[in-house]
Amino acid sequence: MALNLANILFQEDLADVVLVCLCQDEMYENSQASHHQEDDEEAKENTRGKRSEKIFAHRQILAASSEVFQTMLYGPFAEGQSREIIIPNISADIMKKLI
């Protein structure tokens, strides 16, 4: 039963919010150090050296499980109006365990 619940919880077509987890990736950072294109330099500035992973979730479940998510999703913050929420410095595996 718990396995089925986990499958439903993170299913993309049932989700109403996407958590984008950004975590350090040394291999990505090293490969980008040699890449110097000025055109897209500013676009990559915020995500350089980070790997993103998406977690599909439900606002009400996140809010019920955490006061932080409750405030973030239903308070006066930009995350409450956005479908994608960026969570820096955490891997998707760890975030799924926290949820």
C-alpha positions in Angstrom: 0.0 0.0 0.0 2.8 2.5 0.9 4.5 1.8 -2.4 1.3 2.6 -4.3 0.9 5.8 -2.4 4.5 6.9 -3.3 3.8 6.2 -6.9 0.7 8.4 -6.8 2.4 11.1 -4.8 5.1 11.8 -7.3 3.1 11.1 -10.5 3.5 13.9 -13.1 0.0 14.0 -14.5 -1.5 14.2 -11.0 0.8 16.9 -9.7 -0.1 20.6 -9.3 3.4 21.8 -8.4 7.0 20.9 -9.5 9.9 21.2 -7.0 13.1 21.8 -8.9 15.9 20.6 -6.7 19.3 22.2 -7.5 22.3 20.3 -6.2 26.0 20.8 -6.6 27.5 18.7 -9.3 31.3 18.9 -9.4 31.5 17.0 -12.7 29.1 19.6 -14.3 31.0 22.4 -12.7 34.4 21.2 -14.1 33.0 20.7 -17.6 31.5 24.2 -17.6 34.7 25.8 -16.5 36.2 25.3 -19.9 33.1 26.5 -21.8 33.2 30.3 -22.4 30.4 31.6 -24.6 29.5 35.2 -23.8 26.0 35.0 -25.4 24.5 32.6 -22.8 26.9 33.5 -19.9 24.2 35.5 -18.0 21.5 32.8 -18.4 23.8 30.2 -16.9 25.1 32.3 -14.1 22.5 31.2 -11.5 22.7 27.5 -12.3 26.4 27.1 -13.1 27.8 24.1 -11.3 24.3 22.8 -10.3 22.3 19.9 -11.6 18.5 20.2 -11.5 16.1 17.4 -10.8 12.3 17.7 -10.8 9.9 16.3 -8.3 6.2 16.3 -9.1 4.1 16.9 -6.0 0.8 18.2 -4.6 0.4 21.6 -2.8 -2.0 20.4 -0.2 0.1 17.4 0.7 3.2 19.5 1.0 1.4 22.1 3.1 -0.1 19.5 5.4 3.3 17.9 6.0 5.3 21.1 6.6 4.7 24.5 8.1 7.4 25.8 5.8 5.6 24.6 2.7 2.3 25.8 4.2 3.7 29.3 4.4 5.5 29.1 1.1 2.6 27.9 -0.9 -0.3 29.6 0.8 1.3 32.7 2.2 2.3 36.0 0.5 5.2 34.5 -1.4 5.9 34.1 -5.1 6.0 30.3 -4.8 2.3 30.3 -4.1 1.6 31.7 -7.6 4.1 29.5 -9.4 3.9 25.9 -10.7 7.7 25.5 -10.4 9.4 26.1 -7.1 13.2 26.1 -7.0 14.7 24.4 -4.0 18.5 25.1 -3.9 21.3 22.9 -2.5 19.4 19.6 -2.1 19.2 16.4 -4.2 15.8 15.1 -5.4 16.4 11.8 -3.5 16.8 13.6 -0.2 13.8 15.9 -0.9 11.6 12.9 -1.7 12.6 11.3 1.7 11.7 14.6 3.5 8.3 14.7 1.8 
